[in-house]
Amino acid sequence: MTSTNPKSSNLINRDDVNEMIENAIRRHNRRSTIISAILGWILIGGYSFGLFHVVQNI
């Protein structure tokens, strides 16, 4: 008589786990790239605004 484990059908195999991790990393990289680009534009805008103010006052 063989015993079957009912939990074994709910387990996730290694390939599925790797795919989920790769998707999470890809999503994180995409979001962090967008956030970095937005922050970069804000900082460059502030720097250039300040620089133009200094040059205008000279």
N, C-alpha and C positions, 0 to 999 in steps of 0.2 A: 504494500500500500504506500503510495507516495503522498506526501503532504504538499499542498499548494499554499503559498503565502499570498493572501489577498492584497497586501501592501505592494507587492512587486509590480503590479500593473500600474501603480501610481508613480513609480520612480522615473526619473528623467535620465536619459543616457548621456554619455560624455559629449557626443556631438551636439546635442541640443543645448547643453550647458555652454559649450564653447561658442555656439552661434548666438546665444543670448548675451554672453559677455562681449563678443565682438560688436553686436548691435548697440549695447550700452556705451561702449567706448566710442563708437562712431557717432552716436547721438551727442555724447559729451564733447567730443572734439568739434562738432559742428556748432554747438551752442557757445562754446568757449571762444571759437573763432569770431562769431558774430558779436559777442560781448566785447572782445578785445578790439575789434574794428570800430565799434561805436565809441568806446572809451578813447581810442586813439584819435578819432576825428574830433571829439570834444576837447581833448588836451591840445591838439594842434590848433584848433580854432581859438582856444583861450590864449595860447602862446602868441599866435599871429595877431590877435586883437590887442594884446598888451604891447607887442612890438610896434604895431602901427601907431598906438597912442604915444609911445616914447619917441618915435621918429617924428611924429606930427608936432610934438612939443619942442623939438630942437630948433 
